[in-house]
Amino acid sequence: MARTYDESDVRVRPGKGSRPRTKTRPAHDDAVSAMVVSRDRGRWGCVLDTPDAREVVCMRARELGRTPVVVGDHVSVVGDLSGDEGSLARIVRVADRSTVLRRTADDTDPFERIVVANAEQLLIVTALADPPPRTGFVERALVAAYAGGPRPILCLTKSDLADPAEFTASFADLDLPIVLAGQDDPTDVVADMLVGTTTCLIGHSGVGKSTLVNRLVPDAHRATGVVSGVGKGRHTSTQSVALRLPGGGWVIDTPGIRSFGLAHVSPDDVVRAFADLAEVVTDCPRGCRHLGPPSDPECALDQLTGEAARRADAVRHLLLAVTSDTGRSAPTESGRAETGEESGT
């Protein structure tokens, strides 16, 4: 005899299917805009765009998934915006970025790591001695800046220990602003260049980056260290942080880094940063790397003369410095590539 069934035979697993799934997400019309100023183990410090510029601690909302949120990002936040101890808000939106400073672990790593977002300027801090300056790192930082959008500035510390003329000659034709920020140099020139802007500072450990930040922002209290006997700086800053400048604007201090991979950068990304060269290379054949003979015998940059030709040669030097060290990280003055990375970066 066939069995009959009724509703008592239907079994429903507890906790499953009790709420229909939907792709509809809340609009968060009451969200408040803010700027990310710090990050630490899945929590972000955000300064609200309110008259009191209150800082709140935030988590990333579930609907953002694995969307990267970095220092400098402009975000929208909801939840507990009191800023009280133990309070926690949520980041629900990340605005489009105007500039992005990226790097990879090395020149073959496909994974891009965003160092900072929306920085208008990149201050490349380099010591003239102790540790000795590394042209390769500066060249790679310049390439990353030209590709990502922030305006690069070369900042030289420890100017009382060495003459900057020989080192800066390598960058003479790039229209690169250069400023001295040694202990005996006044900070007025640097401060004037940073006021009213968002500027990211990068450099090797031990070059005096955090010392410079403390001079620019007296209440920053960034940790400083000494240079080890092998010529490498001791890591001091462990997390990127944005600090408000007394005269207005922000300075973003980043941990010291030893490698600056550029797997994400193409030659066109660099050339496009120079308006006069960008127009010329439109006549280059497809796949041209703009290195000139013998690699690229039909490169349109070969037609330039005078100042434009010197600038093209300087840009080619940057491109060659990157492409000739493929698969390795930033070359040092001795020609060896440094590998690895400071902990916490």
Secondary structure, 3 states (H helix, E strand, C coil): CCCCCCHHHCCCCCCCCCCCCCCCCCCCCCCEEEEEEEEECCEEEEEECCCCCCEEEEEECHHHCCCCCCCCCEEEEEECCCCCCCCCEEEEEECCCCCEEEEECCCCCCCCEEEEECCCEEEEEEECCCCCCCHHHHHHHHHHHHHHCCEEEEEEECCCCCCCHHHHHHHHHHCCCEEECCCCCCCHHHHHHHCCCEEEEECCCCCCHHHHHHHHCCCCCCCCCCECCCCCECCCCCCCEEEECCCCCEEEECCCCCCCECCCCCHHHHHCCCHHHHHHHHHCCCCCCCCCCCCCCCCHHHHCCHHHHHHHHHHHHHHHHHHCCCCCCCECCCCCECCCCCCCC
